[in-house]
Amino acid sequence: MLKYLTFWYIKLREGVLMDIKSKHMKNAVFLISFAIILMWLLENISVVWMGISRMFAIFSPFIIGFAMAVVLNNPMKFIETRLFGNKGMFRKTKEKFKRPVSYLLTLLIFIAIIFIVSFIIVPELVNTAQDLAEKFPSYWANLQVFIKENLESNKQIVEWVNNINIDWEAIEENIISFFKSSALDWVSSTFTFASSIINGIVKFALAFIFSIYILLQKETLIRQAKKFIIAFFPEKVANKIFYIGNLSNNIFSSFLTGQLLEALIIGGLFFISMNIFGFPYALMISIIIAITALIPMIGAFIGCAVGVFLILVVDTKMAFWFIIMFLIIQQIEGNLIYPHVVGKASGLPSIWILVAVTVGGSLFGVLGILLFIPIGSIIYTLLSESINYRLKLKKVKKI
């Protein structure tokens, strides 16, 4: 492949293709080069993927640090504008103190959130899970009775329910034996586990320090990047890079911040509503819905399915009313909250959001879902602009 590419390059240098117009010649060489590189990548996809994974592992602290900076940037800008802006109550503060104080306040807010989650919400979730595990056998028995009483006309379902005999004592014995048999493995892997913990702490510390540097020195970093791009690229290419960078920053920051805020709001709405109407497991279900709501379009419905199951084993009628409540809150969220909080930050039609969710989730899990939607939005915006520009050149007004 590389020999083939070299052959075309030599021919170009020798002037064999000089009878072709310069622009067409460049396009031909570019397309041939791109096709050859693409073929090589497809033929060696496992090696390429291994290399990407290795590079990601090496640079993961910096990638995580950059992601932390993106998430913290908007709250920091908000605090900086409100407190130290032209109309802020501390506007007379010296310039060199504004950014560090804004960052420190933002960090304190996030530490407070982590503290609340770690020492208040997590213990409550553990207690709820233990309570559910203890009462689940009786809940399951009640559910079987309900199905028998209400679905007597359907003999197949009744027979299927009667055949489901769960031996809870056997399950408990299996769990205990599993932990006993795994104890030796756990002891032998203690060193590996400790090494992983230390490695994780070091990576997080590096990511944290990197995010601090980015946020405190972001204007300097942007200026240095601009100088580098202007020095090494033609003016037209440099302007395009600046435009794509600005577009990416706006889409990523708006989408991620908006999605996080929207998930917190919908989780809070479910928690308040479920407590008002006396639904069981209000905290656990609300947190599950808030986490799954980070996935656009389908996330909240996944959380709803889990919530329906948890409520169904306790009270079948309440499970029905939970679905009604979910649909009402979804309408409020979709028509009032989402347009104002997230708005059109993604800029993607629904079908392409679904594609981004599927592809991103398949490759990188939840992180891939969160990243592929803004990446898809950037590609979609750039392609739309390019298509509209070309149609305008061809004087096509409407299709």
N, C-alpha and C positions, 0 to 999 in steps of 0.2 A: 504493500500500500504506500509506504513512504517513498519507495523507489519510483512509483508511478507519479506521486506528487512532485518529486525532484525532477523527473523527466519534463513535466509541464513547465516547471519553473525555469529550467535550462533553456527550453524552447522559447520561452517568453524573453529571456535575456538575450538570446541570439537574434531575436527579431523575426522569428518565423510567423508570429501572429500579428505583425505590425500592420497588415493590410486590413485588420478589423479595427473598427473605431475604438478609441481608448476606453470609453465608458463601457461599451459592450464587452471588451476584452477583460476589464477588471471584474465585471459581473460574472463572466464565464469562469475565470480563475477562482473567484470567491466561491461559486457554487460547487465547482469540482473539489476544491479543498475542503469545503464543509461536508460534502458527501463522503469523501475519503475518511475524514476524521470521525464522522458519525458511524461509518461501517466498522472502523477499528474499535470504537467504543462499544458497539453492539457485540462484536466478536469477543471482546475481553471484558464483558460486563461484570463478571465476578471479581476480577482484579481491580477494576475501577471502583466498584462498590466497597471493596476491602480498603482501598486507598482513601476513599471518602470517609469511611468509618474511622480509620486511623487518624486522619487529620482532624475529624470532629472530636475524637477523644483527646488529642493533644491541645486543641484550642478551645475545648469546652469551658474552662474557667472564663475566658474572654468572651465567648458567646453568651454564657449565662450572665456575666457582668454587663454586657451590652443590653441584654433583655431586661435586666433589673433597672438599668438606667432609663430605658424607654418607658417602663411602667411608672417609675418614680418621677420622670421629667414633668409630666402634666400637673400632678399635685404640687410639685415644687414651684413650677411657674405660677400656678394659681395663688399659692401662699406669698410668693415674692411680689406679685402684682398687687394683691390685696393689702399687704402690710407695708411694703416698701415702694409701691408705685407712686405716681404723681398725686393720686388721691388717697393714698394709704395713710394710716395713723402714724406710721414710723418712717415717713418719706424723707425725713432729714437725717436718717442714719447714714453713716459713711458707706460709700459704694463697696469697699472691700469686705464689709461685714454682711451685706445683704444676701449674697448667694450662700455662704456657709451657714448662716442662721436659718435661711429658708430650707436648706437641705437637712439641717439638724431637726427642725420641726417636722418635716415630712417623715424622716426616719423614726422619730419618736411616735408618730401616729401609727406607722406600720408595726413598730415593736409592740405598741399597745394592742393592736389587732391580733398579732401573733400570741401575745400573752393571754388574751381573752379566749382565743381558740384553744390554746394548750392547756390552760388551767381551769377553764369553766366549761367550755363546750365539749371537749374531748372526754373528760370524766363523765359528763352527763350522757354522752353517746355510749360509753362503755357500760354504764348502768342500764341504759335502755336495751342494749344488745343482750346483756345477761338476763334481764327480765323477759325479753322475747324468747330467748333460748329455753328458759325454765317453763314458760307457759305455753310454748308452741305445741306440745303434744295435746293438751286439752283444747287449744284453739283448733287444731286439725280435726279432732274428734267432733267438735261443734260444727265445723264446716261440712264434715261428712253427713251429719244428721240433717243439716239444712238442705244439702243436695238431694238426699233421699226423700225428704218431705216435700220438696218443691218440684222435683223432677221424676215423680213416680211413674208418669206416663211413658217416659223414655227408659225402657228396661236396660238398654245397652249401657247407658251412663251409670245407672244404679248398680249394675253388675260390676262395672269397672271400678266404681268407688268401693264396693264391698271387697274387691280383690286386693285393694291397696291396704296392706297390713304392715305398718312400719314398726319394727322392733326397736323402740327407743333405748332399751337397756343394752342391746347388742351394739347399737351405734355408739353409746357411751363407752362400752368396753373397747371397741375398736379405736376410738380416739385416745383412750388411756394407753393402750398397747402401742399405738403409733408413737406417742410421745416417749414412752419407755425405750422403744427400739431405736428411736432417733437420738436419744440422749448422748450415746457414744459418738455419733457423727457430729453432734453439736459441739461436744467437748473437743474433738479433734480439729474442728474447723474454727475454734475460738480465735486462734492467731490470725487466720485469714479474715475473719469477721472484724477483728480489731483493726487490722491493716486497712480494710475497706472503709471503716468508720473514720480513721485518721486521714486517709486519702480524701474522703468526702469533705471533711472539715477544712483541710488545706485548700481544696478546690473552691469551696464556698468562700473562704477567706480571701483568696486571690480574686474571685469574681466580685466580691463586695468592695475590695480596694479599687479594682478596675472601674466599677460603677461610680464610685466616689470621684475618681479622677475625671471620668467622662463628664459628670454633671457639673463639677466645679470648674472644669477647664474646657467646656464644650465650645465656647466661642473661639478659643485659641486653636483647638483641634480642627474646627471647621475652616478657619482661616489657613491653617497649614495644608489641609487637604485641597483647598481651592488653589493655593499657590503651586502645589505639585501638579494638579490637573492642568492648569493654565500653562505651566512650563513645558509639559511633555505631550500635550494634545493640541491639535488645531482648534481654532476658536469655535468653529461650528460644533465639533465633537465635544469640547469642554462645556459649551452652553447646554448641550443635550444631556450630558452627565449631571450637571447642576439641576436641570429640570427633573430628571428621574430621581435624583437624591431627595429633592424637596417633596416630590410627589410621594415617594416611599415613606418619608418621615411623617407626612400628614396622615396617610392612610393607616400606617402601623400604629401610631400613637392614638389616633382617634378611635380605631377599631378596638384595640386591646383595652384601652381605658374605658371606653363606652361599654364593651362587653362585660368587663369586670363589675362596673357599676350597675349595669342592668341585671346581672346575676344576683348581686347583693339585694337589689330592690325586690326582685321577684321572690327570692328566698324569704325576705322580711315579710312580704305580703302573705305568703303561705303560712309562716309561723304565727302571725297575728290572727289570721282568719281561722286557722285550725284550733288555736287556743280559745277563741271566742265561741266557736261551735262545738267544742269539746271532742275533737278528733284525737285518737290515740297516736302516740309517737310523733307529736308535732315537731319537736326539735330535729329528730333524725330525718324525717321525711323532708322537712324544709331545707336542711343542709344538702341532702341528696339532690333535690330539685335545683338548688342554687348552683351546685357543682356541675350537674349535667346541662344546666342552662348556658354554660360557657360555650357549648356546641350549638351554633345557630340552627334554627328550623326544627331539628328533631330532638335536641337535647332535653328540653323540658318534658317532652312526651315520654322519653326514657325514664326520667325521674318520676313521672306520673304513674307509669306502669309498676315501678317498684313500690310506690306509695299505695297503690290500689291493692297489691298483693299483701303488704303488711297489715293494712286495715281489714282486708277481706278475711284473714284468719281470726280476727278479733270480733268483727261485727259486719256481716254481709250488707246490711242496709246502709251502714255508714260508708261503706266502700262506694256504693252507688251515689250517695250525696257528695262524696269526695270528688268523683268524676265531674259532677255538675259544677262544683266549686272551682275545679281546675279549669273547666272550659270558660267560666265567667272571668277568672283572673287572667287567662290567656288572651281573652278579648280586650280586657283593660290594658294588659301589657303590650299587645300587638298594635293597638290603635292609639294609645295615649303615651305610654312610657317609652317604648322602643324608638319611635320616630324622633322623640326629643332627646333621648339619652345617647343612642347610637346613631340615629338618623340614617343617612346614606353613606356612612363611613366606608362600608365595604364596596359599594358601587357595583356589585355583581348581581345579575339576575338570579332568581331562585334556582334555576336549573344548574347554573355554573357553581353556585354555592354548594349544592348537593354533590357535584363532581369533586370540588375541592375538599369537602368533608370526607368523601369516600377515599380519594387518593391519599390525602394527608394522613388520615387515620390508619390506612393500610400500611403506610411506610413508617410513620413515626408516632403512632398512637395519638393521644390527646394533644400533645405538643404539635404534632403535624397538622392536626385540625385547626388549631389556633393560628399557625403560621401560614398554611396554604391558602386560607381565605384572603388575607391581605395581599399575599404574593399573587394570587389569581386576579385580585382586583387591580393591581398595578399592571399586570400583563394585559388585562382586558381594556383598561383605560388607554394604554399606549397603542394597542392594536386599533381601538375605535378611532383614536385621533389620526392614526396613519391612514386608515381606510377612508375616513371623511375627507382628509386632505387630498388623497388620490382621486376620489370621486369629484371633488371640487375642481381639480385640474382638468378632469375630463368633462366638466360642465354638466355633471349629472345632478339634478336638483332633488329628485325624489324617486325612491324605489318602492 
